[in-house]
Amino acid sequence: MDLAEAGANFSVDLESQQLSAEGLAPISFSIPPERRLALLNGWDETDQIVNQYSGEIEAFEVRQRQSQPWLYTREFAA
């Protein structure tokens, strides 16, 4: 807190999971792997879901396209 109030620079390394501050030894921290991957890739919650469940989403879309093909026809305005 004192370093932050004094305007010290801090650095967070998500790859090595360490926090560094001027004049201090690096401090290790842990973060859940899926959250770390999201932060490293700049993903929001939707991106995380798509990344985690992409196989299931694709399988659902194939089944839906087969059972409800009218949802996938395009009508163009004249």
PyMOL Python script that loads the backbone (N, CA, C, O; Angstrom):
from pymol import cmd

cmd.read_pdbstr("""\
ATOM      1  N   MET A   1       0.834  -1.185   0.000  1.00  0.00           N
ATOM      2  CA  MET A   1       0.000   0.000   0.000  1.00  0.00           C
ATOM      3  C   MET A   1       0.878   1.248   0.000  1.00  0.00           C
ATOM      4  O   MET A   1       0.601   2.221  -0.702  1.00  0.00           O
ATOM      5  N   ASP A   2       1.937   1.200   0.797  1.00  0.00           N
ATOM      6  CA  ASP A   2       2.831   2.357   0.864  1.00  0.00           C
ATOM      7  C   ASP A   2       3.476   2.631  -0.488  1.00  0.00           C
ATOM      8  O   ASP A   2       3.608   3.784  -0.897  1.00  0.00           O
ATOM      9  N   LEU A   3       3.877   1.570  -1.180  1.00  0.00           N
ATOM     10  CA  LEU A   3       4.488   1.742  -2.501  1.00  0.00           C
ATOM     11  C   LEU A   3       3.490   2.340  -3.495  1.00  0.00           C
ATOM     12  O   LEU A   3       3.843   3.220  -4.280  1.00  0.00           O
ATOM     13  N   ALA A   4       2.265   1.868  -3.460  1.00  0.00           N
ATOM     14  CA  ALA A   4       1.240   2.392  -4.361  1.00  0.00           C
ATOM     15  C   ALA A   4       0.981   3.869  -4.075  1.00  0.00           C
ATOM     16  O   ALA A   4       0.885   4.676  -5.000  1.00  0.00           O
ATOM     17  N   GLU A   5       0.872   4.214  -2.822  1.00  0.00           N
ATOM     18  CA  GLU A   5       0.641   5.612  -2.457  1.00  0.00           C
ATOM     19  C   GLU A   5       1.822   6.491  -2.834  1.00  0.00           C
ATOM     20  O   GLU A   5       1.653   7.680  -3.105  1.00  0.00           O
ATOM     21  N   ALA A   6       3.036   5.903  -2.853  1.00  0.00           N
ATOM     22  CA  ALA A   6       4.229   6.658  -3.225  1.00  0.00           C
ATOM     23  C   ALA A   6       4.402   6.754  -4.736  1.00  0.00           C
ATOM     24  O   ALA A   6       5.330   7.402  -5.219  1.00  0.00           O
ATOM     25  N   GLY A   7       3.504   6.108  -5.482  1.00  0.00           N
ATOM     26  CA  GLY A   7       3.562   6.189  -6.940  1.00  0.00           C
ATOM     27  C   GLY A   7       4.512   5.192  -7.582  1.00  0.00           C
ATOM     28  O   GLY A   7       4.939   5.396  -8.719  1.00  0.00           O
ATOM     29  N   ALA A   8       4.850   4.128  -6.886  1.00  0.00           N
ATOM     30  CA  ALA A   8       5.748   3.107  -7.436  1.00  0.00           C
ATOM     31  C   ALA A   8       5.100   2.419  -8.629  1.00  0.00           C
ATOM     32  O   ALA A   8       3.876   2.332  -8.722  1.00  0.00           O
ATOM     33  N   ASN A   9       5.933   1.934  -9.535  1.00  0.00           N
ATOM     34  CA  ASN A   9       5.453   1.181 -10.684  1.00  0.00           C
ATOM     35  C   ASN A   9       5.301  -0.287 -10.311  1.00  0.00           C
ATOM     36  O   ASN A   9       6.152  -0.863  -9.634  1.00  0.00           O
ATOM     37  N   PHE A  10       4.213  -0.873 -10.760  1.00  0.00           N
ATOM     38  CA  PHE A  10       3.938  -2.282 -10.541  1.00  0.00           C
ATOM     39  C   PHE A  10       3.838  -2.971 -11.890  1.00  0.00           C
ATOM     40  O   PHE A  10       3.463  -2.354 -12.887  1.00  0.00           O
ATOM     41  N   SER A  11       4.172  -4.246 -11.914  1.00  0.00           N
ATOM     42  CA  SER A  11       4.082  -5.027 -13.137  1.00  0.00           C
ATOM     43  C   SER A  11       3.485  -6.387 -12.808  1.00  0.00           C
ATOM     44  O   SER A  11       3.879  -7.032 -11.836  1.00  0.00           O
ATOM     45  N   VAL A  12       2.531  -6.816 -13.630  1.00  0.00           N
ATOM     46  CA  VAL A  12       1.911  -8.122 -13.454  1.00  0.00           C
ATOM     47  C   VAL A  12       2.276  -8.974 -14.664  1.00  0.00           C
ATOM     48  O   VAL A  12       2.022  -8.590 -15.806  1.00  0.00           O
ATOM     49  N   ASP A  13       2.870 -10.126 -14.403  1.00  0.00           N
ATOM     50  CA  ASP A  13       3.238 -11.066 -15.456  1.00  0.00           C
ATOM     51  C   ASP A  13       2.321 -12.274 -15.341  1.00  0.00           C
ATOM     52  O   ASP A  13       2.493 -13.119 -14.463  1.00  0.00           O
ATOM     53  N   LEU A  14       1.332 -12.345 -16.254  1.00  0.00           N
ATOM     54  CA  LEU A  14       0.376 -13.443 -16.197  1.00  0.00           C
ATOM     55  C   LEU A  14       1.005 -14.769 -16.607  1.00  0.00           C
ATOM     56  O   LEU A  14       0.590 -15.827 -16.134  1.00  0.00           O
ATOM     57  N   GLU A  15       2.002 -14.716 -17.482  1.00  0.00           N
ATOM     58  CA  GLU A  15       2.670 -15.954 -17.899  1.00  0.00           C
ATOM     59  C   GLU A  15       3.331 -16.638 -16.708  1.00  0.00           C
ATOM     60  O   GLU A  15       3.133 -17.832 -16.482  1.00  0.00           O
ATOM     61  N   SER A  16       4.112 -15.884 -15.955  1.00  0.00           N
ATOM     62  CA  SER A  16       4.823 -16.461 -14.805  1.00  0.00           C
ATOM     63  C   SER A  16       4.038 -16.327 -13.503  1.00  0.00           C
ATOM     64  O   SER A  16       4.449 -16.844 -12.465  1.00  0.00           O
ATOM     65  N   GLN A  17       2.911 -15.632 -13.569  1.00  0.00           N
ATOM     66  CA  GLN A  17       2.048 -15.392 -12.410  1.00  0.00           C
ATOM     67  C   GLN A  17       2.828 -14.760 -11.266  1.00  0.00           C
ATOM     68  O   GLN A  17       2.900 -15.289 -10.156  1.00  0.00           O
ATOM     69  N   GLN A  18       3.411 -13.603 -11.584  1.00  0.00           N
ATOM     70  CA  GLN A  18       4.169 -12.861 -10.581  1.00  0.00           C
ATOM     71  C   GLN A  18       3.844 -11.376 -10.658  1.00  0.00           C
ATOM     72  O   GLN A  18       3.623 -10.812 -11.730  1.00  0.00           O
ATOM     73  N   LEU A  19       3.823 -10.773  -9.488  1.00  0.00           N
ATOM     74  CA  LEU A  19       3.638  -9.331  -9.346  1.00  0.00           C
ATOM     75  C   LEU A  19       4.980  -8.753  -8.933  1.00  0.00           C
ATOM     76  O   LEU A  19       5.609  -9.227  -7.988  1.00  0.00           O
ATOM     77  N   SER A  20       5.408  -7.730  -9.648  1.00  0.00           N
ATOM     78  CA  SER A  20       6.672  -7.069  -9.317  1.00  0.00           C
ATOM     79  C   SER A  20       6.401  -5.612  -8.983  1.00  0.00           C
ATOM     80  O   SER A  20       5.534  -4.970  -9.576  1.00  0.00           O
ATOM     81  N   ALA A  21       7.147  -5.113  -8.040  1.00  0.00           N
ATOM     82  CA  ALA A  21       7.070  -3.704  -7.656  1.00  0.00           C
ATOM     83  C   ALA A  21       8.486  -3.213  -7.406  1.00  0.00           C
ATOM     84  O   ALA A  21       9.363  -3.978  -7.003  1.00  0.00           O
ATOM     85  N   GLU A  22       8.692  -1.945  -7.647  1.00  0.00           N
ATOM     86  CA  GLU A  22      10.009  -1.356  -7.444  1.00  0.00           C
ATOM     87  C   GLU A  22      10.505  -1.634  -6.025  1.00  0.00           C
ATOM     88  O   GLU A  22       9.811  -1.358  -5.047  1.00  0.00           O
ATOM     89  N   GLY A  23      11.696  -2.175  -5.930  1.00  0.00           N
ATOM     90  CA  GLY A  23      12.307  -2.373  -4.631  1.00  0.00           C
ATOM     91  C   GLY A  23      11.870  -3.606  -3.871  1.00  0.00           C
ATOM     92  O   GLY A  23      12.306  -3.804  -2.737  1.00  0.00           O
ATOM     93  N   LEU A  24      11.032  -4.437  -4.446  1.00  0.00           N
ATOM     94  CA  LEU A  24      10.574  -5.656  -3.779  1.00  0.00           C
ATOM     95  C   LEU A  24      10.859  -6.874  -4.645  1.00  0.00           C
ATOM     96  O   LEU A  24      10.900  -6.779  -5.872  1.00  0.00           O
ATOM     97  N   ALA A  25      11.053  -8.007  -4.004  1.00  0.00           N
ATOM     98  CA  ALA A  25      11.186  -9.268  -4.732  1.00  0.00           C
ATOM     99  C   ALA A  25       9.832  -9.599  -5.363  1.00  0.00           C
ATOM    100  O   ALA A  25       8.791  -9.243  -4.811  1.00  0.00           O
ATOM    101  N   PRO A  26       9.835 -10.273  -6.509  1.00  0.00           N
ATOM    102  CA  PRO A  26       8.560 -10.650  -7.140  1.00  0.00           C
ATOM    103  C   PRO A  26       7.692 -11.477  -6.197  1.00  0.00           C
ATOM    104  O   PRO A  26       8.192 -12.288  -5.417  1.00  0.00           O
ATOM    105  N   ILE A  27       6.393 -11.257  -6.286  1.00  0.00           N
ATOM    106  CA  ILE A  27       5.414 -11.964  -5.461  1.00  0.00           C
ATOM    107  C   ILE A  27       4.623 -12.895  -6.378  1.00  0.00           C
ATOM    108  O   ILE A  27       4.011 -12.449  -7.348  1.00  0.00           O
ATOM    109  N   SER A  28       4.640 -14.184  -6.067  1.00  0.00           N
ATOM    110  CA  SER A  28       3.900 -15.158  -6.866  1.00  0.00           C
ATOM    111  C   SER A  28       2.424 -15.138  -6.492  1.00  0.00           C
ATOM    112  O   SER A  28       2.067 -14.872  -5.345  1.00  0.00           O
ATOM    113  N   PHE A  29       1.578 -15.419  -7.462  1.00  0.00           N
ATOM    114  CA  PHE A  29       0.145 -15.542  -7.226  1.00  0.00           C
ATOM    115  C   PHE A  29      -0.381 -16.637  -8.142  1.00  0.00           C
ATOM    116  O   PHE A  29       0.273 -17.017  -9.114  1.00  0.00           O
ATOM    117  N   SER A  30      -1.552 -17.132  -7.826  1.00  0.00           N
ATOM    118  CA  SER A  30      -2.166 -18.138  -8.699  1.00  0.00           C
ATOM    119  C   SER A  30      -3.502 -17.605  -9.197  1.00  0.00           C
ATOM    120  O   SER A  30      -4.177 -16.825  -8.525  1.00  0.00           O
ATOM    121  N   ILE A  31      -3.856 -18.045 -10.377  1.00  0.00           N
ATOM    122  CA  ILE A  31      -5.109 -17.648 -11.003  1.00  0.00           C
ATOM    123  C   ILE A  31      -5.626 -18.886 -11.735  1.00  0.00           C
ATOM    124  O   ILE A  31      -4.830 -19.622 -12.318  1.00  0.00           O
ATOM    125  N   PRO A  32      -6.926 -19.132 -11.722  1.00  0.00           N
ATOM    126  CA  PRO A  32      -7.448 -20.307 -12.421  1.00  0.00           C
ATOM    127  C   PRO A  32      -7.008 -20.307 -13.893  1.00  0.00           C
ATOM    128  O   PRO A  32      -7.020 -19.262 -14.543  1.00  0.00           O
ATOM    129  N   PRO A  33      -6.626 -21.461 -14.407  1.00  0.00           N
ATOM    130  CA  PRO A  33      -6.105 -21.537 -15.775  1.00  0.00           C
ATOM    131  C   PRO A  33      -7.030 -20.931 -16.833  1.00  0.00           C
ATOM    132  O   PRO A  33      -6.560 -20.270 -17.759  1.00  0.00           O
ATOM    133  N   GLU A  34      -8.348 -21.154 -16.702  1.00  0.00           N
ATOM    134  CA  GLU A  34      -9.269 -20.621 -17.713  1.00  0.00           C
ATOM    135  C   GLU A  34      -9.335 -19.090 -17.654  1.00  0.00           C
ATOM    136  O   GLU A  34      -9.485 -18.441 -18.689  1.00  0.00           O
ATOM    137  N   ARG A  35      -9.227 -18.518 -16.475  1.00  0.00           N
ATOM    138  CA  ARG A  35      -9.242 -17.054 -16.328  1.00  0.00           C
ATOM    139  C   ARG A  35      -7.942 -16.454 -16.854  1.00  0.00           C
ATOM    140  O   ARG A  35      -7.944 -15.411 -17.508  1.00  0.00           O
ATOM    141  N   ARG A  36      -6.836 -17.126 -16.558  1.00  0.00           N
ATOM    142  CA  ARG A  36      -5.524 -16.676 -17.046  1.00  0.00           C
ATOM    143  C   ARG A  36      -5.513 -16.672 -18.569  1.00  0.00           C
ATOM    144  O   ARG A  36      -5.062 -15.706 -19.184  1.00  0.00           O
ATOM    145  N   LEU A  37      -6.009 -17.751 -19.182  1.00  0.00           N
ATOM    146  CA  LEU A  37      -6.063 -17.831 -20.640  1.00  0.00           C
ATOM    147  C   LEU A  37      -6.928 -16.713 -21.216  1.00  0.00           C
ATOM    148  O   LEU A  37      -6.579 -16.111 -22.232  1.00  0.00           O
ATOM    149  N   ALA A  38      -8.052 -16.440 -20.566  1.00  0.00           N
ATOM    150  CA  ALA A  38      -8.938 -15.358 -21.024  1.00  0.00           C
ATOM    151  C   ALA A  38      -8.231 -14.007 -20.961  1.00  0.00           C
ATOM    152  O   ALA A  38      -8.315 -13.217 -21.901  1.00  0.00           O
ATOM    153  N   LEU A  39      -7.544 -13.745 -19.871  1.00  0.00           N
ATOM    154  CA  LEU A  39      -6.838 -12.466 -19.737  1.00  0.00           C
ATOM    155  C   LEU A  39      -5.712 -12.341 -20.763  1.00  0.00           C
ATOM    156  O   LEU A  39      -5.523 -11.278 -21.352  1.00  0.00           O
ATOM    157  N   LEU A  40      -4.975 -13.414 -20.972  1.00  0.00           N
ATOM    158  CA  LEU A  40      -3.875 -13.383 -21.934  1.00  0.00           C
ATOM    159  C   LEU A  40      -4.369 -13.167 -23.360  1.00  0.00           C
ATOM    160  O   LEU A  40      -3.679 -12.556 -24.177  1.00  0.00           O
ATOM    161  N   ASN A  41      -5.571 -13.673 -23.656  1.00  0.00           N
ATOM    162  CA  ASN A  41      -6.123 -13.546 -25.004  1.00  0.00           C
ATOM    163  C   ASN A  41      -7.077 -12.370 -25.178  1.00  0.00           C
ATOM    164  O   ASN A  41      -7.545 -12.102 -26.285  1.00  0.00           O
ATOM    165  N   GLY A  42      -7.363 -11.673 -24.087  1.00  0.00           N
ATOM    166  CA  GLY A  42      -8.283 -10.536 -24.177  1.00  0.00           C
ATOM    167  C   GLY A  42      -9.726 -10.963 -24.381  1.00  0.00           C
ATOM    168  O   GLY A  42     -10.509 -10.237 -24.994  1.00  0.00           O
ATOM    169  N   TRP A  43     -10.086 -12.139 -23.870  1.00  0.00           N
ATOM    170  CA  TRP A  43     -11.429 -12.667 -24.052  1.00  0.00           C
ATOM    171  C   TRP A  43     -12.368 -12.154 -22.976  1.00  0.00           C
ATOM    172  O   TRP A  43     -11.990 -12.022 -21.812  1.00  0.00           O
ATOM    173  N   ASP A  44     -13.613 -11.863 -23.387  1.00  0.00           N
ATOM    174  CA  ASP A  44     -14.659 -11.579 -22.412  1.00  0.00           C
ATOM    175  C   ASP A  44     -15.364 -12.897 -22.080  1.00  0.00           C
ATOM    176  O   ASP A  44     -14.917 -13.962 -22.504  1.00  0.00           O
ATOM    177  N   GLU A  45     -16.453 -12.829 -21.331  1.00  0.00           N
ATOM    178  CA  GLU A  45     -17.136 -14.038 -20.900  1.00  0.00           C
ATOM    179  C   GLU A  45     -17.684 -14.836 -22.079  1.00  0.00           C
ATOM    180  O   GLU A  45     -17.642 -16.066 -22.064  1.00  0.00           O
ATOM    181  N   THR A  46     -18.195 -14.153 -23.095  1.00  0.00           N
ATOM    182  CA  THR A  46     -18.717 -14.846 -24.264  1.00  0.00           C
ATOM    183  C   THR A  46     -17.611 -15.595 -24.989  1.00  0.00           C
ATOM    184  O   THR A  46     -17.794 -16.745 -25.388  1.00  0.00           O
ATOM    185  N   ASP A  47     -16.476 -14.953 -25.159  1.00  0.00           N
ATOM    186  CA  ASP A  47     -15.341 -15.617 -25.803  1.00  0.00           C
ATOM    187  C   ASP A  47     -14.906 -16.845 -25.019  1.00  0.00           C
ATOM    188  O   ASP A  47     -14.559 -17.868 -25.609  1.00  0.00           O
ATOM    189  N   GLN A  48     -14.922 -16.755 -23.702  1.00  0.00           N
ATOM    190  CA  GLN A  48     -14.555 -17.896 -22.865  1.00  0.00           C
ATOM    191  C   GLN A  48     -15.505 -19.065 -23.099  1.00  0.00           C
ATOM    192  O   GLN A  48     -15.070 -20.208 -23.241  1.00  0.00           O
ATOM    193  N   ILE A  49     -16.796 -18.776 -23.139  1.00  0.00           N
ATOM    194  CA  ILE A  49     -17.792 -19.825 -23.352  1.00  0.00           C
ATOM    195  C   ILE A  49     -17.601 -20.460 -24.727  1.00  0.00           C
ATOM    196  O   ILE A  49     -17.612 -21.685 -24.854  1.00  0.00           O
ATOM    197  N   VAL A  50     -17.426 -19.640 -25.743  1.00  0.00           N
ATOM    198  CA  VAL A  50     -17.225 -20.162 -27.095  1.00  0.00           C
ATOM    199  C   VAL A  50     -15.964 -21.016 -27.146  1.00  0.00           C
ATOM    200  O   VAL A  50     -15.976 -22.088 -27.751  1.00  0.00           O
ATOM    201  N   ASN A  51     -14.880 -20.567 -26.525  1.00  0.00           N
ATOM    202  CA  ASN A  51     -13.638 -21.336 -26.516  1.00  0.00           C
ATOM    203  C   ASN A  51     -13.810 -22.652 -25.763  1.00  0.00           C
ATOM    204  O   ASN A  51     -13.346 -23.696 -26.223  1.00  0.00           O
ATOM    205  N   GLN A  52     -14.464 -22.609 -24.629  1.00  0.00           N
ATOM    206  CA  GLN A  52     -14.603 -23.798 -23.786  1.00  0.00           C
ATOM    207  C   GLN A  52     -15.573 -24.816 -24.378  1.00  0.00           C
ATOM    208  O   GLN A  52     -15.353 -26.021 -24.258  1.00  0.00           O
ATOM    209  N   TYR A  53     -16.646 -24.345 -25.017  1.00  0.00           N
ATOM    210  CA  TYR A  53     -17.700 -25.239 -25.480  1.00  0.00           C
ATOM    211  C   TYR A  53     -17.856 -25.248 -26.995  1.00  0.00           C
ATOM    212  O   TYR A  53     -18.931 -25.590 -27.488  1.00  0.00           O
ATOM    213  N   SER A  54     -16.839 -24.892 -27.738  1.00  0.00           N
ATOM    214  CA  SER A  54     -16.973 -24.775 -29.189  1.00  0.00           C
ATOM    215  C   SER A  54     -17.412 -26.081 -29.839  1.00  0.00           C
ATOM    216  O   SER A  54     -18.214 -26.058 -30.772  1.00  0.00           O
ATOM    217  N   GLY A  55     -16.909 -27.210 -29.372  1.00  0.00           N
ATOM    218  CA  GLY A  55     -17.320 -28.498 -29.933  1.00  0.00           C
ATOM    219  C   GLY A  55     -18.795 -28.769 -29.721  1.00  0.00           C
ATOM    220  O   GLY A  55     -19.497 -29.191 -30.640  1.00  0.00           O
ATOM    221  N   GLU A  56     -19.266 -28.524 -28.503  1.00  0.00           N
ATOM    222  CA  GLU A  56     -20.677 -28.745 -28.193  1.00  0.00           C
ATOM    223  C   GLU A  56     -21.574 -27.770 -28.959  1.00  0.00           C
ATOM    224  O   GLU A  56     -22.657 -28.144 -29.410  1.00  0.00           O
ATOM    225  N   ILE A  57     -21.128 -26.538 -29.104  1.00  0.00           N
ATOM    226  CA  ILE A  57     -21.909 -25.535 -29.840  1.00  0.00           C
ATOM    227  C   ILE A  57     -22.021 -25.946 -31.298  1.00  0.00           C
ATOM    228  O   ILE A  57     -23.099 -25.876 -31.889  1.00  0.00           O
ATOM    229  N   GLU A  58     -20.912 -26.374 -31.874  1.00  0.00           N
ATOM    230  CA  GLU A  58     -20.925 -26.786 -33.281  1.00  0.00           C
ATOM    231  C   GLU A  58     -21.832 -28.005 -33.479  1.00  0.00           C
ATOM    232  O   GLU A  58     -22.591 -28.058 -34.446  1.00  0.00           O
ATOM    233  N   ALA A  59     -21.758 -28.980 -32.572  1.00  0.00           N
ATOM    234  CA  ALA A  59     -22.615 -30.165 -32.672  1.00  0.00           C
ATOM    235  C   ALA A  59     -24.088 -29.781 -32.576  1.00  0.00           C
ATOM    236  O   ALA A  59     -24.916 -30.316 -33.313  1.00  0.00           O
ATOM    237  N   PHE A  60     -24.421 -28.857 -31.673  1.00  0.00           N
ATOM    238  CA  PHE A  60     -25.801 -28.378 -31.553  1.00  0.00           C
ATOM    239  C   PHE A  60     -26.256 -27.731 -32.858  1.00  0.00           C
ATOM    240  O   PHE A  60     -27.360 -27.993 -33.334  1.00  0.00           O
ATOM    241  N   GLU A  61     -25.406 -26.889 -33.430  1.00  0.00           N
ATOM    242  CA  GLU A  61     -25.783 -26.194 -34.662  1.00  0.00           C
ATOM    243  C   GLU A  61     -26.018 -27.172 -35.811  1.00  0.00           C
ATOM    244  O   GLU A  61     -26.926 -26.975 -36.618  1.00  0.00           O
ATOM    245  N   VAL A  62     -25.205 -28.224 -35.889  1.00  0.00           N
ATOM    246  CA  VAL A  62     -25.400 -29.240 -36.931  1.00  0.00           C
ATOM    247  C   VAL A  62     -26.738 -29.935 -36.733  1.00  0.00           C
ATOM    248  O   VAL A  62     -27.505 -30.094 -37.684  1.00  0.00           O
ATOM    249  N   ARG A  63     -27.023 -30.350 -35.499  1.00  0.00           N
ATOM    250  CA  ARG A  63     -28.306 -31.004 -35.217  1.00  0.00           C
ATOM    251  C   ARG A  63     -29.480 -30.077 -35.505  1.00  0.00           C
ATOM    252  O   ARG A  63     -30.483 -30.496 -36.083  1.00  0.00           O
ATOM    253  N   GLN A  64     -29.352 -28.813 -35.098  1.00  0.00           N
ATOM    254  CA  GLN A  64     -30.442 -27.866 -35.313  1.00  0.00           C
ATOM    255  C   GLN A  64     -30.652 -27.607 -36.798  1.00  0.00           C
ATOM    256  O   GLN A  64     -31.793 -27.531 -37.253  1.00  0.00           O
ATOM    257  N   ARG A  65     -29.589 -27.472 -37.549  1.00  0.00           N
ATOM    258  CA  ARG A  65     -29.690 -27.229 -38.988  1.00  0.00           C
ATOM    259  C   ARG A  65     -30.403 -28.404 -39.668  1.00  0.00           C
ATOM    260  O   ARG A  65     -31.165 -28.206 -40.615  1.00  0.00           O
ATOM    261  N   GLN A  66     -30.154 -29.623 -39.184  1.00  0.00           N
ATOM    262  CA  GLN A  66     -30.800 -30.805 -39.764  1.00  0.00           C
ATOM    263  C   GLN A  66     -32.268 -30.900 -39.360  1.00  0.00           C
ATOM    264  O   GLN A  66     -33.112 -31.267 -40.177  1.00  0.00           O
ATOM    265  N   SER A  67     -32.576 -30.578 -38.124  1.00  0.00           N
ATOM    266  CA  SER A  67     -33.951 -30.724 -37.651  1.00  0.00           C
ATOM    267  C   SER A  67     -34.830 -29.505 -37.941  1.00  0.00           C
ATOM    268  O   SER A  67     -36.054 -29.624 -37.993  1.00  0.00           O
ATOM    269  N   GLN A  68     -34.218 -28.345 -38.128  1.00  0.00           N
ATOM    270  CA  GLN A  68     -34.983 -27.115 -38.381  1.00  0.00           C
ATOM    271  C   GLN A  68     -34.320 -26.291 -39.494  1.00  0.00           C
ATOM    272  O   GLN A  68     -33.869 -25.170 -39.256  1.00  0.00           O
ATOM    273  N   PRO A  69     -34.263 -26.844 -40.692  1.00  0.00           N
ATOM    274  CA  PRO A  69     -33.542 -26.157 -41.776  1.00  0.00           C
ATOM    275  C   PRO A  69     -34.135 -24.802 -42.151  1.00  0.00           C
ATOM    276  O   PRO A  69     -33.421 -23.942 -42.666  1.00  0.00           O
ATOM    277  N   TRP A  70     -35.432 -24.596 -41.901  1.00  0.00           N
ATOM    278  CA  TRP A  70     -36.045 -23.316 -42.238  1.00  0.00           C
ATOM    279  C   TRP A  70     -35.430 -22.142 -41.468  1.00  0.00           C
ATOM    280  O   TRP A  70     -35.547 -20.992 -41.892  1.00  0.00           O
ATOM    281  N   LEU A  71     -34.781 -22.430 -40.348  1.00  0.00           N
ATOM    282  CA  LEU A  71     -34.138 -21.357 -39.605  1.00  0.00           C
ATOM    283  C   LEU A  71     -32.911 -20.810 -40.333  1.00  0.00           C
ATOM    284  O   LEU A  71     -32.423 -19.725 -40.017  1.00  0.00           O
ATOM    285  N   TYR A  72     -32.420 -21.571 -41.305  1.00  0.00           N
ATOM    286  CA  TYR A  72     -31.188 -21.206 -41.973  1.00  0.00           C
ATOM    287  C   TYR A  72     -31.382 -20.768 -43.406  1.00  0.00           C
ATOM    288  O   TYR A  72     -30.399 -20.579 -44.123  1.00  0.00           O
ATOM    289  N   THR A  73     -32.631 -20.598 -43.856  1.00  0.00           N
ATOM    290  CA  THR A  73     -32.879 -20.087 -45.196  1.00  0.00           C
ATOM    291  C   THR A  73     -32.881 -18.566 -45.123  1.00  0.00           C
ATOM    292  O   THR A  73     -33.297 -17.963 -44.134  1.00  0.00           O
ATOM    293  N   ARG A  74     -32.414 -17.991 -46.174  1.00  0.00           N
ATOM    294  CA  ARG A  74     -32.338 -16.520 -46.217  1.00  0.00           C
ATOM    295  C   ARG A  74     -33.408 -15.980 -47.157  1.00  0.00           C
ATOM    296  O   ARG A  74     -33.606 -16.481 -48.264  1.00  0.00           O
ATOM    297  N   GLU A  75     -34.072 -14.972 -46.694  1.00  0.00           N
ATOM    298  CA  GLU A  75     -35.043 -14.264 -47.536  1.00  0.00           C
ATOM    299  C   GLU A  75     -34.485 -12.880 -47.779  1.00  0.00           C
ATOM    300  O   GLU A  75     -34.096 -12.184 -46.841  1.00  0.00           O
ATOM    301  N   PHE A  76     -34.446 -12.490 -49.013  1.00  0.00           N
ATOM    302  CA  PHE A  76     -33.901 -11.180 -49.363  1.00  0.00           C
ATOM    303  C   PHE A  76     -35.024 -10.223 -49.729  1.00  0.00           C
ATOM    304  O   PHE A  76     -35.960 -10.581 -50.443  1.00  0.00           O
ATOM    305  N   ALA A  77     -34.914  -9.027 -49.238  1.00  0.00           N
ATOM    306  CA  ALA A  77     -35.918  -7.997 -49.533  1.00  0.00           C
ATOM    307  C   ALA A  77     -35.740  -7.547 -50.985  1.00  0.00           C
ATOM    308  O   ALA A  77     -34.621  -7.467 -51.491  1.00  0.00           O
ATOM    309  N   ALA A  78     -36.852  -7.261 -51.633  1.00  0.00           N
ATOM    310  CA  ALA A  78     -36.813  -6.818 -53.042  1.00  0.00           C
ATOM    311  C   ALA A  78     -36.489  -5.362 -53.129  1.00  0.00           C
ATOM    312  O   ALA A  78     -36.413  -4.811 -54.227  1.00  0.00           O
TER     313      ALA A  78
END
""", "prot")
cmd.dss("prot")
cmd.show_as("cartoon", "prot")
cmd.util.cbc("prot")
cmd.orient("prot")
